[in-house]
Amino acid sequence: NRKRTREDGYTQQFFETPISNCHLFPDSQQNTFFLPQNIWICVFDLLNDSDLSSTIILVSNEFLEICRKADAFLWKKRCLNLWEDKVESSWKPFLDDEDLCFRQKYIQSIRESQRSQLHPSELCSFTWGFRFKRAAGEWWATMDPYWNSNHSRQIMTSHFLPNGTIIHSEVNDLQRYLEENGIHQLRWRFTRTRRSAGGNKRGQFLKVN
């Protein structure tokens, strides 16, 4: 008997196929080899992500059907590895989408990772750190606990709200200064251009005023 044991963090699968049941012969029309599906699944599991997602399914309808039936076994582990060090909001929608097979979840996750624009809901779902650069000047640096807190390098933290306003996690010198000068609420918005020394730059930028 041929036996394969697989432990991948979410399941344990055993494949047992008697050698006498393994028929290896070329098909006269397609010139492919026929083995029990469990053996092919073991073989497909050794392929890299690119070959498994787009190459092997084009070989024959039989291979395509095997990949469909073994979708969770072949792709769930790859999805979990892909999402392992990512923030939950980036992969949770794919995991919860029951209309997508795990192969589609993986492919769409890769496409999503190449997105270069931030959604407002993503901006508002995190606590953000902020500090002035030295280039902003000494006066602004004195307002920033990162520069004036005895080298403890504290970061000012803020929350962006869906209504376009900003709230600070704690009271600091900068917030006191703004309130003393009649600025009680900072606002944010996305812009498509940013002025710079080299001219206007296009893209997605966050403007706070």
N, C-alpha and C positions, 0 to 999 in steps of 0.2 A: 504494500500500500504506500501511496505517496501522501504525505501529510504536511500541512502548513499551518502554523499557529501565528496569529497576528494580534498584537496588543497595541492600540493606538490612542489610548486615553479615553475613549468613549465606548468602545465595544471590544469584544474578543471573538474572533471568528475562526472556525476550524473547517478546513477543507480536507476531506478524505475521499479519494477516488481510486478504486482498484485499477491497477495497471492494465488488466485485461479489458477494461471498458474504455481505454484510451485508444481511439482509432486515428492514426496519423497517416493521412494519404492526401495527395493533391487532387483537387477537384478539376475535372477536365475542362470546365468552362471558365471558372474564376481563378484557377491556379492558386487556391488558398488551402490552408490546412485546417482540418476539423478536429477539435478536441472538446472534451466536456467544458461547459461554461465556467465552472469553478476554476479550471486550469487557466483559461483565458483571463479571468478576473485577476488571478495572481500575477500573470504576465503584465496586464495593463497597469496594475498597481505600481510596477517598477518604472513606468514611463515618467518623464518629466511633465510638468504642468502643460506646457505648450503642445507637446505631442498628444497628450491625453485629451486635451480640450478641443483640438481642431484637426489633428492628422488622422488618428486611428479611426475616428468615426466616419471617415471618407473612404476607408478601405473596402468596406462591404456593408450591406444592410444587416448582416448577422452581427458584425462588430458593433454597429450602431445600437442594435437592440440589446446586446450584452451590456453596453455602457449605460443604457437607460435603466435597465433592471438593477444594476449594481451602483447606481448613482450615489446613494448615501455612503456606501462602503468606500468608494473610490474618492469622493470629493469632500465628505464632511470633515475628515481629518485635515485635509489641505486648507479648508476654510478656517478651521480653528487655529491652525498654525499661522495663517495669514493675519487673523484678527488678534492674535495673542497680545501684542504690545500696543494696540490701538485704543483710542478712547471709545467708549461704548456707543456713543451716538453715531459713530462712523460705520458700524457694522450691525447694530441691533435691528435696524429696519430690514436688512436683508435676511437676517436669521428668522425674523418673525413673519416674513412674507411666505405664506404657504403655497402661493401660486408659482414660486420659483423652485426648481430643482437645485441641488447643491452645486452642480456645475455652473448654472446660471448665477447663483449667489456669488460664486468665486469670480466669474468673469466681470460681473457688474461691480464688484468690490474693487477690482483692479482699475476699471474705468473711472470709478468714483475717486480713487486715490490720485488720479491725474488732473482732477478739477483744480483750477487755480483761483476760484472765487469763493468767498465765504457767504453762506446764507445768513440772513438776520437771526433766524432761530438758533443757529450755531453760536453766533456772537453773544446772544443773550443767555446761553446755557452754561457759560463758564465764568469763573472769577479770574479777572485779568490783572496782571502786575504791570506797574508803570514806574519809570524813573526818567529823570532828565539826563541827557548826555552832558559831558563837560563842556561841549561846544555851545550849549545854551547860555552859558555865562555864569559867573560866580553868584549873581543875585538869585537866579533860579535854583542854583545848586544848594543855597542855604535853606531853601524851602523844602528840599528833598531829603527825607530821612536816610536815603541810600548814601548820601554824601556827608551828612552831619550827625550821624548817630554812633559816633565812636567806633567806626569801622565794623559795625555789626551788619552793614549792608542790608538794611530793611527795605522792602519793596512796598510802595503804595499799591493797594489793591482796590479795584473798582468792579462794579456790575453794570452792564449795559442793559437797559430795559426796553421792551418792545415798543414803548411809546416814544422812544427817541431821547430819553433822558439817561443820566448817569448818576449812580449813587456810590459813595465811597464806603468801604468796609470799616474804616475808622477815621476819627478826626485827626487831621495833621495840619502842619503850618500852612501848607498850600491851600487847604480848604478854608482855614480861618482867614487867610488873606483874601480869597475870592469873596467870601461873605462880607468882610469888612468893606469891600469895594462894590457891593451891591450885586455881585454875581452869586446868586443863591442856587442856581441849577445849571449844570453843564449839559449840553445836548450833543448828540452824535448823528451822523448820516454818512451813507456811502456816496462817493463821487467817482467819476470815470476819468478824471484828469487830476494832475498835481503839478503845481508850478515848481520849477527847480532852476538852478543856474543854467542848465543846458536847454531850457525851454519846457514846454508842457509835456508831461509824461502821461500816457494813456494806460489804463488798466482798471483795477479796483482799489480804491483808497478809502480810508476811514478818516473823516474830518470831525474834529471835536471843537466846539466853541461855546 
